[in-house]
Amino acid sequence: LVIVQNFLRQDLALKYRRSVLGFVWSLLNPILMLSAMTVAFSFLFSRDTGPGGFALHLFACLLPWQCLTACIGQGSKALISGEKILLQAPIPIWVFPMRRALFAITEYTLSLLALAIIVWFVGFRPSWSLLILPLSVLCLFGFGYGIAAISSVLVVYYRDTEHLISVILKAWFYVTPVLLPFTAIPENLLPFFKLNPAYYLLQMFDSPITLSELPPTETIVWAVVISSAAALAGSLVVARFKNEIVFRL
């Protein structure tokens, strides 16, 4: 854990090194994207969202989605990008995908706190339901780390997997309720949306932020189960191939 903390500090320092505005740059991208998408799509879903409208739904779902894709996208390259360190020091393999997942979660958490002030003006009001957000973030982290760990091992063995993951993440976006509010999903299509693990992970954020209510019990249970299973599977895969990874790099 000390190694992961040191890597995290190093990643944050390197990202904002020689930057005048520093962390502000990490806020500008989601602010501009939220603004553009709100203008483009809000008129389609103005009746299907909570008190804050489509802008608040985007704030609730787009940011964790970007965090998840960062966990998986960057995490899949964690082992090959850390090749020199792996060959020089006996560092546990799991540290590298964990490092990427923690960095993405840290940036998301900081962005969430900072942007909460901005979305106050579009209808966001704190409620007791926000107390579930730590569990929501934990589920997001567990799932992101698990998939990142598995994909990082796959990329070591099959380098083309890196490009395949990028394509999958782009396609996954369009079958996940990020642009489409949960309350606007047609009843006959709901069972298909629920086959998507990201459905439950994002609803863990959408319900308390957009609707000011706790997620459905089904969502909470599935989010915990999915994230725990992914984290366990990722850890088992890394443990299985830990002695072979160095020779494959």
C-alpha positions in Angstrom: 0.0 0.0 0.0 2.9 2.4 0.7 4.2 1.7 -2.9 0.7 2.5 -4.3 0.5 5.8 -2.3 4.0 6.8 -3.5 3.0 6.1 -7.1 -0.2 8.0 -6.7 1.6 11.1 -5.4 4.1 10.8 -8.3 1.3 10.6 -10.9 -0.5 13.6 -9.5 2.7 15.6 -9.3 3.7 14.7 -12.9 0.3 15.5 -14.3 0.2 19.0 -12.9 4.0 19.8 -13.1 4.7 23.1 -14.8 1.0 23.9 -15.1 0.0 27.3 -13.9 -3.7 26.4 -13.3 -2.9 22.9 -12.1 -6.0 20.9 -11.1 -8.3 23.5 -12.8 -7.5 21.9 -16.1 -9.1 18.7 -15.0 -12.3 20.6 -14.3 -12.4 22.5 -17.6 -12.8 19.4 -19.7 -15.9 18.0 -17.9 -17.3 21.5 -17.6 -17.1 22.1 -21.3 -18.4 18.6 -22.1 -21.3 18.9 -19.7 -22.2 22.3 -21.2 -22.0 21.1 -24.8 -24.0 17.9 -24.2 -26.6 19.8 -22.0 -27.3 22.3 -24.8 -27.4 19.5 -27.4 -29.6 17.0 -25.7 -31.5 18.7 -22.8 -34.5 19.5 -25.0 -35.0 15.8 -25.8 -35.1 14.6 -22.1 -36.3 17.7 -20.2 -39.3 15.8 -18.9 -37.5 12.6 -18.1 -35.0 13.8 -15.4 -35.1 15.1 -11.9 -35.4 18.7 -10.6 -32.1 19.7 -12.1 -33.0 18.4 -15.5 -30.6 16.8 -18.0 -27.6 18.8 -16.9 -27.8 17.3 -13.4 -28.2 13.8 -14.9 -25.1 14.3 -17.0 -23.1 15.5 -14.0 -24.2 12.4 -12.1 -23.4 9.9 -14.9 -20.9 11.3 -17.3 -18.1 11.9 -14.7 -18.2 8.4 -13.2 -18.4 7.0 -16.7 -15.2 8.9 -17.6 -13.6 7.6 -14.4 -14.5 4.0 -15.3 -13.1 4.3 -18.8 -10.0 5.9 -17.5 -9.6 3.0 -15.0 -9.9 0.4 -17.7 -8.2 2.3 -20.6 -5.2 3.4 -18.6 -5.2 0.3 -16.5 -5.0 -2.0 -19.5 -1.6 -0.4 -20.3 -0.4 -0.5 -16.7 2.0 -3.5 -17.0 3.6 -2.7 -20.4 4.1 1.0 -19.4 5.7 -0.1 -16.1 8.0 -2.6 -17.8 11.2 -0.9 -16.8 10.2 -0.7 -13.1 9.0 -4.4 -13.2 12.3 -5.5 -14.6 14.4 -3.6 -12.1 12.5 -4.0 -8.8 10.5 -6.8 -7.2 7.2 -4.9 -7.0 3.9 -6.9 -6.9 2.1 -7.0 -10.2 -1.2 -5.9 -8.8 0.3 -2.5 -7.8 0.3 -1.3 -11.4 -3.4 -1.6 -12.3 -4.3 -0.5 -8.8 -2.2 2.6 -9.3 -4.1 3.5 -12.5 -7.5 2.8 -10.8 -6.7 4.9 -7.7 -5.5 7.8 -9.8 -8.7 7.8 -11.8 -10.8 7.6 -8.7 -8.8 10.3 -7.0 -9.3 12.7 -9.9 -13.0 11.8 -10.0 -13.5 12.5 -6.3 -11.8 15.9 -6.5 -13.8 16.8 -9.6 -17.0 15.7 -8.0 -16.4 18.0 -4.9 -15.4 20.9 -7.0 -18.1 20.7 -9.7 -20.8 20.2 -7.0 -20.5 24.0 -6.4 -21.2 24.6 -10.1 -24.2 22.3 -10.5 -25.8 24.0 -7.5 -27.0 26.5 -10.1 -28.8 23.9 -12.2 -30.9 22.5 -9.4 -28.6 20.3 -7.3 -29.5 20.3 -3.6 -27.8 18.1 -1.0 -29.9 15.3 0.6 -29.4 12.4 2.9 -29.3 10.1 -0.1 -25.8 11.4 -0.8 -24.5 9.4 2.1 -24.5 6.4 -0.2 -21.9 8.0 -2.5 -18.9 6.5 -0.7 -20.3 3.1 -1.4 -21.0 4.2 -5.0 -17.3 5.3 -5.4 -16.1 2.1 -3.8 -18.1 -0.1 -6.2 -16.8 2.0 -9.2 -13.3 1.5 -8.0 -13.7 -2.3 -7.4 -15.1 -2.9 -10.8 -12.6 -0.6 -12.5 -9.6 -2.2 -10.8 -10.8 -5.7 -11.6 -11.4 -5.1 -15.3 -8.1 -3.1 -15.5 -6.2 -6.0 -13.8 -7.6 -8.6 -16.2 -7.1 -6.4 -19.3 -3.5 -5.4 -18.3 -2.6 -9.1 -18.3 -4.3 -9.7 -21.6 -2.4 -6.8 -23.2 0.9 -8.3 -22.1 0.1 -11.6 -23.9 -1.8 -10.1 -26.8 -0.8 -6.5 -27.6 -3.7 -6.0 -30.0 -6.0 -6.2 -27.0 -5.1 -2.6 -26.2 -6.7 -1.4 -29.4 -9.7 -3.7 -29.0 -10.4 -2.4 -25.5 -10.4 1.2 -26.9 -13.1 0.2 -29.4 -15.1 -1.7 -26.8 -15.2 1.3 -24.5 -16.4 3.6 -27.2 -19.2 1.1 -28.2 -20.0 0.5 -24.5 -20.8 4.2 -24.1 -23.8 4.0 -26.5 -25.4 1.1 -24.7 -25.0 2.7 -21.2 -27.5 5.3 -19.8 -25.2 8.2 -19.8 -26.9 10.4 -22.4 -30.2 8.6 -21.8 -31.8 9.3 -18.4 -32.7 6.2 -16.4 -36.3 7.4 -16.2 -36.5 7.6 -20.0 -35.5 4.0 -20.7 -38.5 2.2 -22.5 -40.0 -0.5 -20.3 -39.5 -3.1 -23.0 -35.8 -2.4 -23.3 -35.1 -2.2 -19.5 -34.2 -5.9 -19.2 -31.5 -5.5 -21.9 -30.0 -2.4 -20.2 -29.8 -4.3 -16.9 -27.5 -6.8 -18.6 -24.9 -4.0 -18.7 -22.9 -3.9 -15.4 -22.4 -0.1 -15.9 -26.2 0.3 -15.6 -26.0 -0.5 -11.9 -22.8 1.4 -11.2 -24.1 4.6 -12.8 -27.5 4.4 -11.1 -25.6 4.4 -7.8 -24.7 8.0 -8.6 -27.8 9.1 -10.6 -30.4 8.3 -8.0 -28.9 10.2 -5.1 -27.7 13.2 -7.2 -30.4 13.6 -9.9 -33.4 12.3 -8.0 -32.3 12.9 -4.4 -33.3 9.4 -3.4 -31.5 6.2 -2.6 -30.9 3.7 -5.5 -33.3 0.8 -5.7 -32.3 -2.1 -3.5 -31.8 -4.3 -6.6 -29.2 -1.7 -7.9 -27.3 -1.6 -4.6 -27.1 -5.4 -4.3 -26.0 -5.8 -8.0 -23.5 -3.0 -7.8 -21.8 -4.6 -4.8 -21.9 -8.1 -6.2 -20.6 -7.0 -9.7 -17.7 -4.8 -8.3 -16.7 -7.5 -5.7 -16.7 -10.2 -8.4 -14.7 -8.0 -10.8 -12.1 -7.1 -8.1 -11.8 -10.8 -7.0 -11.5 -12.0 -10.6 -8.8 -9.4 -11.4 -6.8 -10.3 -8.3 -7.0 -14.0 -9.1 -5.9 -13.4 -12.7 -2.9 -11.3 -11.6 -2.0 -13.9 -8.9 -2.2 -16.7 -11.5 0.2 -15.0 -14.0 2.4 -13.0 -11.7 5.4 -15.3 -12.2 5.1 -15.2 -16.0 4.4 -11.6 -16.7 8.1 -10.4 -16.4 9.1 -13.0 -19.1 6.4 -11.9 -21.4 7.1 -8.1 -21.3 
